[in-house]
């Protein structure tokens, strides 16, 4: 995951460039000079109000107030140069400039307070995301692993995509999933699935047993019949669910076991080249919907030899659209990445995915996990 913590708000002054500050002061100097040299019937003093108003768009209240003060002093200079401070026209211009400068300074203060609250909320969201979605280690047993989480909006790096890994006595178990919905409720459901996975991955000997445990753990919460400590927020009348792919990768065998619960099929990049979609013959329903479909959970075995790379992903990757509305061709793009190690593969796909998406912005959160069985 790539989280970029926001810089503290009190460093705003350091982020305001000299070029930005030069604009309002240059405007004040220009208006003052032209107003002094203008004919008696021409008054440009009202234009000075643009300086503090412009400053309020990028600076805080202190800088806005300073620019407003300089603008008022400039208006005083103009009044003394053209007539006098007691001139009724200039007196009203000065009073109006003082009032408007005070207003824009106050609104700059309100905006700064609001931005501080947003930064605090974002910090809480980032912390919650890191707690729920722990970064995967680069090495898990004999496997080389890389993971990435791409938020649909940079200011809201939190959602319902999930992944996790757990070591067992015989190998490594992994899960990747996508909770229906967004926001804090989706994060709560994702935390529930991950907690159940981490609790049962070491206890259930068979992969179908692990999936049944996940289903039993999340179903009561998703249909809203139990609170489970989430503040009484119910599910959407039983319509919530979680798509997931659960894998077991034995240490000493060139294979993997896969249970698909309505999730997009993983992509296998064999060492010899090409791309293989790991489509299971009997996929199960998403977690939370097993009660609607009477189907046993079955695991299917696929080859996963030394030098092969496996790519797990959520549907936010597939649903990224370009300006013409075309979906991201993941399998086609992955086919050109043969021989890449997990981290290089994900770095390449992230750049390519964002370049494909309209405005470099995803319509939904996306997560990817790449796994390689070393030679």
N, C-alpha and C positions, 0 to 999 in steps of 0.2 A: 504494500500500500504506500501511496505517496501522499502524505498529508503535509500541507504547508501551513503551519501555524501563523495566524495573523500577528503583525507587529503591534506593539502597544500603541494606543492612541496618542500618548503624550509625545511620541516621536513624529507627530504630524509635521511639525515645523521643519524637521530634517528632510522630510519627503517632498516639501514644496521647493521647487527649483527656483534658482535665481531668475530664470527667464520668466517664470510665472509672476514673480513679485515685481519684475520690471514693468509689466504691462500696466497695472493700475497707476503706478507712480509716473510712468511716461504719459499716460492719459491725462493725469492731473496737470503735469507740466505743459502739455500741449494746449489744453483747454484754457489754462491760465494765461499763457502767452498770447494766444489768439484773442481772448476776451479783452485783454489790456489794449491790444492794438486795433481792436474792431471799432467801427463807427459808434457814435453815442447811442444810436437807436438799436444796436445789436447787442444782445446779452446772451452769452453762452454759459453762464454760471450753472443753470439747471443740468447741464451735461456732466458736471462733476459728480453727481450722485451715481453715475455708472461705475466709478472707481471702487467704492466700498461694496456695491452690489456684485461686481465681478469678483472681488476678493473673497466674498462669502461663498462663492461656488467651489473654491479649492482650498481655502485656508480656514483656520479656526477663529473664534471670537476675538482673541487678542490682536491678531494681525488685521482682522476686519475693522476693529475699533481704531487701530493705528492709522490705517488708510483713510478711514472716515475723518479722523482728527486732522490729518494732513490736507484732506479736501476742504474742510472748514477753514483752515488757516489760509489755504489758497484763495478761497472766496473772500476772506477778509483782505488779503493783499489786493485782489481785484477791486474791491470796493474803495480802498484807500487810494489806489492808483487812478481810478476813473472819476470818483466823486468824493464820498466820505462814508464812514460807517453809519452815519445817521440818515443816509439816503434810504427812503422807504422801500424802494425796489430791492436794493442789496440787503437790507435788513430782513425782508421776508425770504429772500433766497438763502441767507445764512440760517435762519430759523428752520426753514424747510429741510435744508441739508443736514442740520443737526438731528432733526427728528427722524429722517429717513436713515441716516447712518446708525442711529440708535436701534431702529427696527431691524435692519439687516444684521447688526451685531448680535441682537437677541436671537434671531432665527439661526444664525451661525452657531450660537451656543446650544440651541435646541437640537440642531442637527448633530453636533458633536456628542451630546448626551445620547442621542438615538444610536449613533454609530458605536459608541462604547457598549451599549446594551447588546447590539448585534454581534460585536466581537466576543463578548462574554458568552452569548448563546452559541456562537460557532465553536468556541473553545470547549464548551460542555458537549456539543455534538461530536466533535473530533475525539474527545476523551472517551465518550460512550462507544464510538465506533471502534476505537483501538481496544477497548475492553472486550467488546462483543466479538470482533473479528481480529483475532490475534494474528500477526504476521507469521507465515510459515517459515521455518528454518531452511536455509539453503541446502542442508543435508539432513535427510530423515532416513536413518538406517543406511542401506546401500544406495538409496535413491537421491538423485539431484533434483531439487525442487525450486520453482520460482512462482510467485503469485503477484497479482496486481488487482487493484480495485479502482475503477474509474467511475467517479460520481457524475451524474447527469448535469449537476450544477456545482460549480466550484464553491459557491457560498453555502452549499448544503450537502456536505460530504457524508451523508448518512442515508441508509436505505435498507432494503431487505435481501440483498444478495449475500450469500454466505459461503464459506469454505472452511475446512478444518482437516487436520491429519492426526492420527494417533498410532503409536507404535504398539504392537502386540508381540506375543512370544514367537509368532511365526512370520510376521511381516508387518506391513503398513496398511492401515485403513484410511481412506479419504472420503470426504463428502463435499459436494458442491451443490448449491441449491439457490432457489429464487422464490421469495415470499410474494404472494399476490398483494399488491398495494405498495404504498410508499409511506415515508414519514416514521414517526415514533412507534406507531402500532406495528408497522412492518419490522422495525428493529426489535421490538419485543418478541415477535414471533420467531425472528431469526435467532435471537438469544436463546429462546426455548429449544429450538431444534439443535443448536450447537451444544447447549448444556446436556441435552439428552444423548447426543452422539458421544461427547467426551466421557459421559458416565457409563455408557454401555459398550463402547468400542472394545474395552478390555474384558468384558464379562461374557458377551455373547460369542459362542464358539463359531457359529455359522452366520454368514452374511444375511440370509433371510430373517434370522432371529433378531439381528440388529435392526433391520428395517421395520419389523413388527414392533419392536420396542419404541422406535421413533414415532411410529403411527399411534401407538397407545399413549405416548407421552404428549403429543401435540394435539390430537383430535379433540379432547375435552376443552382445551383452551381456544382452539380455532373456531369451534361452534358456539363459543360464548357461554357455555354452561358452567364454567369455572373461572374464577378471577385469576388465580395463580400469581397474585401479587402485582398485577398490572393496573392497579387503581380502578378496577371495575369497568375497564373499557371492553365492551363486548365485541365479538366478531360480527361480521356483516351477515347475520341470519344464517350462519352455517356455510357461507359462500367462500370463506377464506381457505386457502390451501397453499402448499409448498411443493414445488417441483424439485426433485433431487436426483442426483446420481451418486450411488454409494459403491465404493470399490474396495477390494481386498487384493493387495499385491504381495504374494508370498516372497520371502527372501531368496529361497533356493530353487525356484522354479521359473522358467521363462514364460509366465502367463499371468493373467489377472482375472479376477471374478468381478462381475458387474451386475448391479441391480439398478434398473432405471425406473424412477417414479415420475413418469411424465416429463422427463428432462431431455433437452437436446442431446443427441448422442456424442460421446467423446470422439475426438479425431486422433488416430494413431499415425505417426510418421515413422514407418519402418526405416531401419538403417539403410536398406537398399534403395530407398526413394519411394515417392508416391504418397498418397493419403488414403487411409481406410476409415470409413465411418463405422463405429462400433454399435451397430443397430442390434438391439436385443430382440429375440423372436417373441417374447412374452413380456412386454413392459407392464409395470404395475401403475395404478392410479397415483396421482400426487398425494403426498402426505396430507391427511385431513379429509380425504375423500374415499378412503378404503371401505367405509361403511356403505357406500353407494354402489360398489362394484364387488361382487363375490368372486374374487380371483386370488389364487395363492401367490405368494411372493416367491419368485424363483431367481436364482443367480445364473448368469451365463458366463462361460469361460472363453477368453480370447488370448491369442498369443501376444506376449510382451517380452521380446528377447533383448539381450544386451545390445546397447546402442540405439534402441528404439526410444522415441519421445512421444508422450501422450499429452494431449491438450484437452483440458476441461474448461468449460465456459458457460456463461449464462445467456439468456436470450437477448439481453441488452446489446450483445455483440452482433447478433444476427439481424436485429431490427434497426440498426443504424442506417439511415438513408442519406443518399446524396441529393443534389439539387433537382435531379430528375425523378426522385422518388425511388430509386433502385436500392435494394437492400445490400448490405455488405456481403460480398462473396467470400466468406471465411475459408471454406474448403479450397477454393481456387488460390487464395492468397497464401494459405499455409503450404500448399504444394510447392511454392517457390522458395520455401524456407528449409529445405532439406539440409541436414547437417548442422543446423544451429543448436546450440545448447539452450536449456530452458530460459535463462535470463535474457540472452540475446534474442531468442524467439519472441518473448513477450514484449521486449522493448521495440522490436520491429513492428509487431502487430499493433501495439498502442499507437505508434506514430502513423501507421497506415490507416488504422481505424479512424483516428481523429481527422486525418486528411480527407478521408472519404465522407465523413459526416458533414452535413450542412452547417456552415459557420463554425466548424471544429467543435461542435457541441452535440453530445449524445442526447437522444430522446428518453433514455432510460439508463439507470445504473448498469454497469457491466463489470463482471469479474472473470478472471482467467487464471488457471493454474496449469503449469507445464511440469511434467515429470519425465525424467530420463533414467533408464536403467543403465548404469555405466558399463563399459566393457570390462 
